[in-house]
Amino acid sequence: MSPSMMFDPYSIRQEFPILQQPAYEHELTYLDNAATTQKPSRVLERILGYYQTANANVHRGAHFLSDRATSQFEQARQTVERFIHAPENGQVIWTKGTTEAINTVAYGIEHLIDPDDEILISSLEHHANLVPWQQLSFRTGARLRIIPFTSDGKWQAEYANYFSDRTKIVACTQVSNAIGVQLPIKEVIQHAKNVGAMTLIDGAQAIAHYPVSVSELDCDFYVFSGHKMYGPTGIGVLYGKTDALESLLPCQTGGEMVLHVTYQATEFNILPYRLEAGTPNIEGALGLAAACDFLQQHDQEAVLKWEQSLAEKAYSILENTTDIEIFSPKKHSTLISLSVKNTHIMDLNGYLDSKGIAVRGGSHCAHPLMAQLGVSGTLRASFACYNTMEEAEHFANTLLEAIELLQED
């Protein structure tokens, strides 16, 4: 049975008010989902509902609204814990997003890092999962090592040589934001375990598409952002095993994360609160929980196959064009990332935008990966559950039109 017979994106589109508007007098074709997804009505209503019915600070007030807000806030945490199959309560820490979650770990383990230790990352990382570890190596004198995955992301036997008894932590993306390649994170995690290293998985690009079970992965930390999975901006998640979270020194201190304070000393709160200083993004947490509910309402396997079929359709239209080099996989990817010979990607981006097609042109916050590919940047079209086959074809055909027009000039 074809993906189009199993999945109906047209009904889902009705849940996204923003998609009903035009762009430059054209029908809006939104294909920048790897950067941020649009938000369904239930997420918007959940955020508005909080401000209309429960607006108060959490955990601190002793009145009706505060009790209601606190209850909803902690229920949202439980929703996210169930969504990623966390084995215990209190293992989800609210953050601003993936970047803050990674920094929380990078600063939190600094006291555990010695100058002769090693930090491992992959060669396909977003800057958010590169720069914090680079800076940690600068601060501690530890060595930052790069597992040299090629653009196909396949595991090579020699990669095992990068793991040693000096390896303290291994940080790896689950799916490349720039080229859509899945990395072999199970192999990475297992090799890290073999040498007693901690593991952090950047799930920012995976969480909206793939079912995630942190219990099955058995990683120490898993991080992601709400805005890439139909939730609000400014909210993200740091999942950690309890002992891994307890090993982190708080990198932010202040209110909420304390039990008792004197001028001489501070007693930190228990998890998860000891890593959540200050007034949290309450409405963001509620919106993220609503996004989890939205994703779980639909058959995630059918959604994934549909998104992959859209990328495959665009790939099939573009693959035989001589001047186009495609860096993303032909199959099992939810995006297509490419460059065009003798044509600047931002010119292509601008032409597509003038036709109402939103894509992303640039380095995708992955400068070392772009250097590895031998380009300054790529043009990326990334698909979500609400995109249609007509949109995938429209993008590819309009891109061919843009190439022909720009190369004539």
Salt bridges, closest charged atoms under 4 A:
GLU15 OE1 - ARG42 NH2 3.36
GLU15 OE2 - HIS298 NE2 3.96
ASP32 OD2 - ARG360 NH2 2.98
ASP32 OD1 - ARG380 NH2 3.40
GLU74 OE2 - HIS59 NE2 2.77
GLU74 OE1 - ARG77 NE 2.83
GLU110 OE1 - ARG139 NE 2.75
ASP117 OD2 - LYS168 NZ 3.92
GLU118 OE2 - ARG143 NH1 3.46
GLU118 OE1 - ARG145 NH1 3.69
GLU118 OE2 - ARG166 NH2 3.35
GLU216 OE2 - LYS186 NZ 3.23
ASP218 OD2 - LYS193 NZ 2.73
ASP218 OD1 - LYS241 NZ 2.84
GLU256 OE2 - HIS59 ND1 2.52
GLU256 OE1 - ARG60 NE 3.25
GLU276 OE2 - ARG77 NH1 2.79
GLU301 OE2 - LYS305 NZ 3.29
GLU307 OE1 - HIS209 ND1 2.67
GLU312 OE1 - LYS331 NZ 3.73
GLU319 OE2 - LYS330 NZ 3.13
GLU391 OE1 - ARG13 NH1 3.18
GLU393 OE2 - LYS313 NZ 3.98
